[in-house]
């Protein structure tokens, strides 16, 4: 398994079906995560396809919203701010607009 963008995109090989899969998580809600079949056995092709799937799914689910989820310092697995900013949880992630420690995850989906 390979992980990109702070764990928001995971590429894994399915041995039974002999193909690569992409697990995409773009937010804390259940509908903001999905698994996609990449329909290839070649890793390089799978990586490129996974990047495109990630970009499309993120744009579809989030747009360009400025949220704590899109910050490099947000631990997606633990669902908390690694720096310990309590407003992150109290505002549902909307504190990112006012946060002086905000660093956008660099994933190529935005011009930032």
Phi, psi and omega in degrees: 000140178239138183241135180230159176055053177057039176084006182278342176229121178238131179249125181224154181260127178268110184294323183292316183266354180053054176206162178272145177236151177241122174262118184245130177230116182243007179186171184282345182275154185301320181287354179263020175221147182199162175243133182239138174278131182265352174053045177207158175253348181275128183295317181300316178293323179294320180296315179296316179296320180296320179298317178294318178299316180299313181299314180296314183295320179295316179297321180293320185272325187244328191071223180247030183300140177265099181230164179300329180301328182274007180269143178296335184271002179269125179274103185296324182290316181274348181057052178205161177283127180290335179281337178095023178288112185292332180298336179305310181282322184293332182256006181070024178094356182280355180291344183306329180298325183259354187282127179283345182261005184294129174228112183295140175295126181272100183234006175080003182270347178230169179276003183277000000 
